[in-house]
Amino acid sequence: MQERPLLIPLSSLIAGLCAADAWGSTPPDWSVAALLVTTLAACFVTHRLPFLLSLTMLFFVLGGASLKPFLDPEAGMAVYATEQPVKIQGVIDQRPEGLSTGGGRVYVQVERLWLDGDVHDNDEGPSAPTANGTRTRQGHLGRLLVQIDQGRAPFSTGDRVLFASKIRKPRGLGIPGESDYPRRLAYQGVFATAFLKSADEMVLLTSGDGCRHAMDRLALSLGRFVSLQAPGEEGAVLKALLLGDAGDIPKELSDAYARSGVNHILSISGFHVSIIFLCLFQLLFLLARGSEFLTLHLNLRRSLLALALPVVVFYLFLSGAAPATQRSVLMIAALVAAIHVKRELEPVNSLLLAACAILCWAPETLFEVSFQLSFLAIWGLIVIAPLLVPSWHK
């Protein structure tokens, strides 16, 4: 325990998340407060066992309670599910995704609905009748996944769009052993979906602004440049490797990557970020060591590591800021910070701290395959690989 102080909190947190996911329900809010008071009181007990037990239960319940927004959400877009198309206005809150089938996905924060008189809706939020007998709902109505059958939506984060579609509640296909599709969407804050036959059915009302919008437009321009310079499958693979956009890769080629077990190469993760970071650092080091002034007045390795970090952060947003890329950039930032404060790293405790921080900030990431594989792979390199080295040399 003294060597691994985060082992019990992390294990309890993961157990609480798994229990809430399996049961489909979360503990009441008052239980967290009650256990917090109990844990604080146990600090004054001489024996350690009451404190450890209360701490274990606190993080177990905290893990389950953190999934409440996903498992027990407030009324959102699902209450507007209907068999009739409704007009929807909203803001794109994430870079649109392209699919190898020729379509795409767009995530929209709905801010206004036009409802017919016979469409069921709740009584929350401002409502006003229009001249043709329809009613409007406006406000923060929820997140909507719009699936497009044909065409790529040429929009960016922050764009305000308008379209008409039926709103549906997500559901599975009823196949034994299938993944829980509604639960998977719920962990993305999505409780309703819409469908468009063509991307042309979505109309741009106002263009967005801000850093994320500018990054999306830059990535779109770079993607067009790559497609012009390297048309066909080669350009599609380059876009996936450089910008994280795998939407133009033909389905046959994507299936071939999947069958060979290297499909993860097409998604930007720690492999890509580490290559960019190390190549940039080595290039800067080769240039800087030729300067006598810099060599005498600076610690080149520490200074250039810090200088290369903003470039990696820029690349994070340019490539779409996928969760796997975020984890990689955070780990690089932690390493650079540790080198600058001259602190030694204990690999296992660093791994536990990283997992704790991510799960406390975004508990739903525990159920992402990328999160599970990332931490299992690093745990294997840290713990299992050193045990196998002596037997390998025999």
C-alpha positions in Angstrom: 0.0 0.0 0.0 2.8 2.5 0.8 4.5 1.7 -2.5 1.2 1.8 -4.5 -1.0 4.4 -2.7 -3.4 4.7 -5.7 -4.0 1.0 -6.2 -7.0 0.7 -3.9 -8.7 4.0 -5.0 -8.3 3.0 -8.7 -9.4 -0.6 -8.3 -12.5 0.6 -6.3 -13.3 3.2 -8.9 -13.1 0.7 -11.8 -15.2 -1.8 -9.8 -17.8 0.8 -9.2 -17.9 1.8 -12.9 -18.2 -1.8 -14.0 -21.0 -2.5 -11.5 -23.0 0.5 -12.6 -22.6 -0.4 -16.2 -23.6 -4.0 -15.6 -26.6 -3.2 -13.4 -27.7 -0.2 -15.6 -28.3 2.0 -12.5 -26.3 4.3 -10.2 -26.2 4.8 -6.5 -28.1 7.8 -4.9 -26.3 11.1 -4.6 -26.5 11.1 -0.8 -24.4 7.9 -0.5 -21.3 9.7 -1.8 -21.7 12.5 0.8 -22.3 9.9 3.6 -19.2 7.9 2.6 -17.1 11.0 2.4 -18.0 11.9 5.9 -17.3 8.4 7.1 -13.9 8.3 5.4 -13.0 11.6 7.0 -14.1 10.3 10.4 -12.0 7.1 9.9 -8.9 9.2 9.5 -9.0 9.8 13.3 -9.2 6.0 14.1 -5.9 4.5 15.1 -6.4 1.2 13.2 -6.0 1.5 9.4 -8.7 -1.1 8.5 -11.7 1.2 9.0 -10.1 3.9 6.8 -9.2 1.4 4.0 -12.7 0.0 4.0 -14.4 3.4 3.9 -12.0 4.6 1.2 -12.8 1.5 -0.9 -16.5 2.0 -0.6 -16.2 5.7 -1.2 -14.5 5.3 -4.6 -16.7 2.3 -5.5 -19.8 4.4 -5.0 -18.2 7.5 -6.6 -17.4 5.4 -9.7 -21.1 4.3 -10.0 -22.4 7.8 -9.3 -20.2 9.3 -12.0 -22.1 7.4 -14.7 -25.4 9.0 -13.7 -25.4 11.5 -16.6 -25.1 8.6 -19.1 -27.2 5.9 -17.5 -29.9 8.1 -16.0 -30.0 11.2 -18.1 -32.4 14.1 -17.8 -35.0 14.4 -20.5 -33.3 15.2 -23.8 -33.6 14.6 -27.5 -35.2 11.2 -27.0 -38.5 12.7 -25.9 -38.9 14.2 -29.4 -38.6 10.8 -31.2 -41.3 10.7 -33.9 -42.3 9.0 -37.1 -42.7 12.4 -38.8 -39.7 14.5 -40.0 -39.1 17.6 -37.9 -37.0 20.7 -38.7 -33.8 20.8 -36.6 -31.4 23.6 -36.0 -28.2 23.1 -34.1 -24.4 23.7 -33.8 -21.9 21.1 -34.8 -19.8 20.3 -31.7 -17.3 17.9 -33.1 -15.4 17.5 -36.4 -17.6 15.6 -38.8 -16.5 12.0 -39.5 -16.2 10.4 -42.9 -17.0 6.7 -43.4 -15.5 4.2 -45.9 -19.0 3.5 -47.2 -19.2 7.0 -48.6 -21.3 8.6 -45.9 -20.5 10.2 -42.6 -21.5 11.2 -39.1 -22.2 14.6 -37.7 -22.7 15.4 -34.0 -25.0 18.3 -33.4 -26.0 20.2 -30.2 -29.6 20.9 -30.9 -30.8 24.4 -30.0 -34.1 24.6 -31.8 -36.9 22.3 -33.1 -40.0 22.9 -35.1 -42.7 20.5 -34.0 -46.1 19.7 -35.5 -49.1 19.7 -33.2 -49.4 15.9 -32.9 -45.7 15.3 -32.1 -45.1 14.4 -28.4 -42.7 16.6 -26.5 -42.1 17.6 -23.0 -43.0 20.9 -21.3 -39.5 22.0 -20.6 -37.9 25.0 -22.3 -39.6 28.0 -24.1 -42.1 27.2 -26.7 -44.0 29.4 -29.2 -46.6 28.6 -31.9 -45.8 29.6 -35.5 -48.2 30.8 -38.2 -48.6 27.4 -39.8 -49.6 25.7 -36.5 -46.3 24.2 -35.6 -44.5 24.9 -32.3 -40.9 25.6 -31.6 -38.7 24.4 -28.8 -35.4 26.2 -28.2 -32.6 26.0 -25.7 -30.0 23.3 -25.0 -32.1 20.4 -26.1 -29.4 17.7 -26.2 -26.9 16.1 -28.5 -28.0 14.4 -31.7 -26.0 12.0 -33.9 -26.8 12.6 -37.6 -25.9 9.7 -39.8 -25.5 10.6 -43.5 -25.8 7.8 -46.2 -24.0 9.5 -49.1 -21.6 12.4 -49.1 -19.2 14.1 -46.7 -20.6 17.1 -44.7 -18.3 20.0 -45.6 -18.8 21.6 -42.1 -16.6 22.4 -39.2 -16.9 22.6 -35.4 -19.1 25.6 -34.4 -21.0 25.8 -37.7 -24.8 26.3 -37.2 -26.8 24.0 -39.5 -30.4 23.4 -40.4 -32.0 20.1 -41.7 -35.1 18.0 -41.5 -35.2 14.4 -40.3 -37.0 11.9 -38.1 -35.7 11.6 -34.6 -35.2 8.1 -33.4 -34.1 6.4 -30.2 -31.0 4.2 -30.7 -31.6 0.5 -30.5 -29.8 -2.7 -31.1 -30.5 -5.3 -33.8 -31.5 -8.0 -31.4 -28.6 -10.2 -32.4 -27.2 -12.5 -29.6 -23.9 -11.3 -28.4 -24.0 -7.9 -30.1 -22.5 -4.8 -28.5 -24.9 -2.5 -26.6 -25.3 0.2 -29.3 -27.6 2.5 -27.2 -25.2 2.3 -24.2 -22.2 3.0 -26.4 -23.9 6.1 -27.8 -25.0 7.1 -24.3 -21.4 7.3 -23.2 -20.9 9.9 -25.9 -23.8 11.9 -24.6 -26.1 10.8 -27.5 -29.6 9.5 -26.7 -31.2 10.2 -30.1 -30.2 9.8 -33.8 -31.3 11.2 -37.1 -30.7 10.1 -40.7 -30.1 12.0 -43.9 -29.9 10.4 -47.4 -27.4 13.0 -48.6 -25.1 15.6 -47.1 -26.7 18.2 -49.3 -29.8 18.0 -47.1 -27.9 19.8 -44.3 -27.8 23.5 -44.8 -25.2 25.9 -43.3 -26.8 28.9 -41.6 -23.8 30.6 -40.0 -20.2 29.7 -40.0 -18.4 29.0 -36.7 -15.4 30.8 -35.2 -12.8 30.1 -32.6 -9.7 27.9 -32.5 -11.4 24.5 -33.1 -13.2 25.9 -36.1 -10.0 27.3 -37.6 -8.2 23.9 -37.0 -11.0 22.0 -38.7 -10.8 24.4 -41.8 -7.1 24.0 -41.9 -7.3 20.2 -41.7 -9.9 20.2 -44.5 -7.7 22.3 -46.7 -4.7 20.0 -46.0 -6.8 17.0 -46.8 -7.8 18.5 -50.2 -4.1 19.2 -50.9 -3.1 15.6 -50.1 -6.0 14.3 -52.3 -4.8 16.5 -55.2 -1.2 15.6 -54.9 -1.8 11.8 -54.3 -5.2 10.8 -55.6 -6.6 7.4 -55.0 -5.9 4.9 -52.2 -2.4 6.3 -51.5 -3.8 9.8 -50.8 -6.6 8.3 -48.6 -4.0 6.4 -46.5 -1.9 9.5 -46.2 -4.8 11.5 -45.0 -5.5 8.9 -42.3 -1.9 8.7 -41.2 -1.3 12.5 -41.1 -4.7 14.0 -40.3 -6.7 11.1 -38.8 -9.3 11.3 -41.6 -9.9 7.7 -42.7 -13.2 8.5 -44.5 -11.8 8.2 -48.0 -10.2 4.8 -47.6 -12.1 2.3 -49.7 -14.0 -0.4 -47.7 -12.0 -3.2 -49.3 -8.7 -1.6 -48.2 -10.0 -0.9 -44.7 -11.1 -4.5 -44.4 -7.7 -5.7 -45.6 -6.0 -3.6 -42.8 -8.4 -5.1 -40.3 -7.8 -8.7 -41.4 -4.0 -8.2 -41.1 -4.4 -6.8 -37.6 -2.8 -3.4 -38.3 -6.0 -1.3 -38.6 -4.9 0.8 -35.6 -2.2 2.3 -37.8 -4.9 4.3 -39.6 -6.0 6.0 -36.4 -3.7 8.6 -34.9 -2.5 7.5 -31.5 0.7 7.4 -29.4 2.6 5.7 -32.2 2.1 8.7 -34.5 2.5 11.4 -31.9 5.8 9.9 -30.5 7.3 9.7 -34.0 6.5 13.3 -34.7 7.8 14.4 -31.2 11.0 12.5 -31.4 11.8 13.5 -35.0 11.1 17.2 -34.2 13.3 17.0 -31.1 16.2 15.4 -33.0 15.9 17.9 -35.8 16.0 20.8 -33.3 18.9 19.2 -31.5 20.9 18.8 -34.7 20.4 22.5 -35.5 20.9 23.9 -32.0 24.1 22.0 -31.1 25.9 23.8 -33.9 25.5 27.1 -32.0 28.2 27.6 -29.4 26.1 30.2 -27.5 23.1 27.9 -27.1 25.3 25.0 -26.1 27.0 27.0 -23.4 23.9 28.8 -22.0 21.2 26.2 -22.2 20.5 22.6 -21.3 19.7 21.7 -24.9 17.8 18.5 -24.2 15.5 19.9 -21.6 14.9 23.2 -23.5 14.3 21.6 -26.9 11.8 19.1 -25.3 9.8 22.0 -24.0 10.1 23.7 -27.4 8.8 20.7 -29.3 5.8 20.3 -27.0 3.6 23.1 -28.4 4.0 21.7 -31.9 2.6 18.3 -30.6 -0.3 20.1 -29.0 -1.0 21.9 -32.3 -0.9 18.6 -34.1 -3.4 17.2 -31.5 -6.1 19.7 -32.5 -5.2 19.5 -36.2 -5.8 15.8 -36.2 -9.2 16.1 -34.5 -8.2 15.6 -30.8 -9.2 12.0 -30.6 -9.1 10.5 -27.1 -6.2 8.2 -27.9 -4.2 11.2 -29.2 -5.1 13.3 -26.1 -3.7 10.6 -23.8 -0.5 10.4 -25.8 0.0 14.2 -25.7 -0.8 14.3 -21.9 1.8 11.5 -21.3 4.5 13.5 -23.3 3.6 16.6 -21.4 4.0 14.8 -18.1 7.3 13.4 -19.1 8.6 16.9 -20.2 7.4 18.3 -16.9 9.1 15.6 -14.9 12.4 16.2 -16.7 12.2 19.9 -16.0 11.5 19.5 -12.3 14.2 16.9 -12.1 12.0 14.2 -10.6 12.4 10.5 -11.1 9.4 8.6 -12.5 8.1 5.4 -10.9 6.4 3.8 -13.9 3.7 1.8 -12.2 2.6 4.7 -10.0 2.7 7.0 -13.0 0.4 4.6 -14.9 -2.0 4.4 -11.9 -2.0 8.2 -11.6 -2.8 8.6 -15.3 -5.6 6.1 -15.2 -7.1 7.8 -12.1 -6.9 11.2 -13.6 -8.6 10.2 -16.8 -11.4 8.2 -15.1 -12.1 11.0 -12.7 -12.4 13.5 -15.5 -14.2 11.2 -18.1 -15.3 8.0 -16.4 -17.0 6.7 -19.6 -13.6 6.2 -21.2 -13.2 3.0 -19.2 -15.5 1.2 -21.7 -13.5 2.3 -24.8 -11.4 -0.4 -26.3 -8.6 2.2 -27.0 -8.4 3.1 -23.3 -8.3 -0.6 -22.3 -5.7 -1.6 -24.8 -3.5 1.4 -24.2 -3.2 0.9 -20.4 -2.9 -2.9 -20.7 -0.1 -2.6 -23.3 1.8 -0.1 -21.1 1.2 -2.2 -18.0 2.6 -5.2 -19.9 5.7 -3.3 -20.9 6.3 -2.0 -17.4 5.5 -5.1 -15.3 5.5 -8.2 -17.5 8.4 -7.5 -19.9 11.1 -7.1 -17.2 10.1 -10.5 -15.8 10.6 -12.2 -19.2 14.0 -10.6 -19.9 16.0 -13.0 -17.7 14.4 -16.1 -19.1 14.9 -14.8 -22.6 18.6 -14.5 -22.2 19.0 -18.1 -20.9 
